Amino acid sequence: MQADVIIVGAGMVGSTLALALQDLGLEILIVDGGALQVAPFAADAPFEPRVSALSGASQRILQRLGVWSAIEARRVSPYGEMRVWDGSGTGQIHFSAASVHADVLGHIVENRVVQDALLSRLHDSDIGLLGNARLEQLRRSGDGWLLTLTDGREVRTPLLVAADGANSAVRRLAGCATREWDYLHHAIVTSVRCAEPHQATAWQRFTDDGPLAFLPLQGPPGEHWCSIVWSTVPSEAERLMQLDDAAFCAALGRTFEHRLGEVLHADPRLCIPLRQRHAKRYVEEGLVLIGDAAHSIHPLAGQGVNLGFLDAAVLADVLQHAHGRGERLADERVLSRYERRRMPHNLAMMAAMEGFERLFQADPLPLRLLRNIGLDWVDGLPEAKALFVCQALGLSGDLPPLARP
């Protein structure tokens, strides 16, 4: 079996890239270990614990690929405000979409909802889908790559794209070097029902052990649901995971200062070790890393998937231009154009998230005082906050055509 482009990983980022390339007349094949079936959606189904805060740029990419309407038809939760405060002091900051005459800052969407909408679109396309296919071996073969699957099948391609997540098998088998370190934190994620409405607001409290986020979800009428991401040290995460539901809800409510009243119910919890990872190179001859295969960051601001969507859109833009000029798409000089555009932006976002995480973990009193003064100072600067809001809305930076307003 052979294809012009093989994308390993049918997650949100890999699927987006495939759809962005579908009009080039190339033979595109997605290889994934899952079944690649679209699950029927029920409006009263429990929330998936993993969600993303999709930016305006991500929304525009999904709209132009014909996917956003299917996401809206399932379940999506717009938010127009963000409130952040320091639990160890009085510093706080408030962001509002209205400050730049926008309706929303973004949308909280369950990852499964986005994934199923993308898969549905893929099934309606001419893109090849090879499910239940796990990568066993990878080696250079002539001018391309030979992939051997666990069931013995072999597939060949001149251009291989790794979109198979933070623990990428392609990256490992190709020998791509990374810089990585453990945050020494775990994130507990789940969905909770609160006594009071979330006010279409994303809430984030910084505690001594790590940030706690309450993200708004579109619950049934009369019920107030949020997705939570609670980052804390491993020993505390283990203790919280062992609590029964009532005790966990009580601990969560206290840590959140009961901003939305009592936490009435919690769905089953997941606990995820947090590790930052960044590939030293995103490309080599005939090989590209995108999304979490290239970079994974702290879930502090829910930016991971937005970086991945922009990776896919920029790579598609680079390949479209190269294809139009008759260049060989697998040429490292072509692929390096993608790396030059995306690596600085991704590194800047990773550095910002790392800086926030370290600042709010700092114990010395002068640093605590500094961060509280800093939050209040920025809160009083409309221009600075407007820059942040424009970034959240995807209105600034090097935006590829799919993401532009």
Helices and strands as residue ranges (DSSP letters): E 5-8, H 12-21, G 22-24, E 28-31, E 51-54, H 56-64, H 68-74, E 77-79, E 81-86, E 92-96, G 97-100, E 106-110, H 111-123, E 128-130, E 135-141, E 144-149, E 154-157, E 159-162, H 169-174, E 178-194, E 201-206, E 211-217, E 224-232, H 234-242, H 245-255, E 263-266, E 270-279, E 283-284, E 287-289, G 291-293, E 295-296, G 299-301, H 304-324, H 332-361, H 365-379, H 382-392, G 401-403
